[in-house]
Amino acid sequence: MRSVVRSVRQFRSAFQYRWNYTYDGFPIRRDYWCNTNCRSLYSLSRKVDVCECRHPSQMISRVMFANAAKATHRELNQSGPLVEYERRISAGELLDGDTSQLGSLAELQRLYDELVEKADACRLDRYATSEKAGRSRWLWSRFIPQTSYAPVKGLYLYGGVGTGKTMLMDLFFDQLPCNWRKKRIHFHDFMLDVHSRLQKHKGVADPLEVVAGEISDESLLLCLDEFMVTDVADALILNRLYGHLFSDGAILVATSNRAPDKLYEGGLQRDLFLPFIAALKERCVVHEIGSSVDYRKMTSAQQGFYFVGKHLSSLLNQKFQELVGEHRAVQQEVEVIMGRKLLVPLGANGCAYFPFEELCDRPLGAADYFGLFKKFHTLALEGVPIFGLHNRTAAYRFVTLVDVMYENKARLLCTAEGTPVELFERIVTISDAQQMAPRTSSRSRKSDDSDICVDNELGFAKDRTISRLTEMNSREYLEQHAAMLAEKPVVQEHDNENALQA
């Protein structure tokens, strides 16, 4: 009862003023009640300057939901993602999220509490089981097939771009005990590791079983960010890989832009992928973040190092030289996965320079990009084109490149033929294509329409890429990048040691 009274007092004291605001230059009046507490806060993605303002129904829902969640959690443990979330809000480190995010936090807290309660049954403590017992289990499994599904279901969290999925994942993972067998990794990076292990066990009767055994021995709790299947090779092995992982007791926590039933939609041999979707829904609680807010776009967006227009190579080169400073930019090689090497046209002082064609019009993939950003923290990319049917493959690589850069918190300088939105205007989903006005004849079709690319995966991925490009050129992102560089120890660079002779 006291909690209810406190809640009433909280939202009653907030109902003080009506609000006039401007949207796209037009003043609009709304009957929003708000307090006038304007602060610099961190959203679930980045720091923003905001004035707290909500409709009464949203404020009532938020206050009562949070209080109920807190009261329930006090009966359990004083730890977990929800407690840490409230602490960061109180400290001014996070922007108070909407009810959709709070619902996702409740799911993460539920999972956290179940894992803590059943940690022994889930075999999460890496030190609890002796090496001898592990060898004994492995020996028996050679003769008697064994399955040991985890007593706790995982969580598959999906929703629109910029809604805070990655931040929620990190919030959850950071609260887990350090002695647990756990791993937090980007999905691209995870699959690269799987393919690398498969290569190592080539010739074994069932290499996927061996790889799954290795992974589950290292990490039974797998937290995979940006779960997205576009590669047919990945699609064909996921069902058997996760079949082994789940039977070994692995627990999956994943974030994605796509609902499970929409994964690999329209892909080659998708019928072989469908059993994985069924297993995913059986072993994970599926939860959607219903928020329509893109928190990345709430940053103070500015042009940054994103230059729109043709014939700007001299400007990009000038900015690149300013970042390189006194170091001499030379041709270099970067080692990537399985002994492969990537040629960098120009590199110095942690900065790499590439024409777009060299990085996205060649048969390169996530492995090459991860290798590149292990050595370089800044990329100057010249000549990003408008994407369409004629360069769909390059568009896929560009999406992957931006994902890897964002995951590594890298800085992007680029020249492009259009803004992030304009780059992907000709990429549409099947649903978008069906809503486009039909043409009466081929003569009445605009010349641009012949380059329309109807691709569901790329059509969904483009929203994430646009959102990330917007954030990567915001003041907050660039300041965080500068702070990250300042924290790194200064290492004397010897460009000539790894450079190739021109």
Secondary structure, DSSP 4 states (H G I P E B T S, - for coil): -HHHHHHHHHHHHH--EEEEEEETTEEEEEEEEE---EEEEE-SSSEEEEE--B-HHHHHHHHHHHHHHHHHHHTS-S-SHHHHHHHHHHTTSSPPP-HHHHHHHHHHHHHHHHHHHTTTTTT-BTTTS-HHHHHHHHHHHHHS------SS-EEEEEESTTSSHHHHHHHHHHTS-TTB-EEEEEHHHHHHHHHHHHHHTTTSS-HHHHHHHHHHHH-SEEEEES-----HHHHHHHHHHHHHHHHTT-EEEEEESS-GGGTTTT-TTGGGTHHHHHHHHHHEEEEEE-----GGGGS-B--TTEEESSS-HHHHHHHHHHHHTTSPPEEEEEE-GGG-EEEEEEEETTEEEEEHHHHHSSS--HHHHHHHHHH-SEEEEEEEPPPSGGGHHHHHHHHHHHHHHHHTT-EEEEEESS-HHHHTTTEE-HHHHHHSPPPSSGGGS-GGGGG-EE-HHHHHHHHHHHHHHHHHTBHHHHHHHHHHHHHSPP----HHHHBPP-
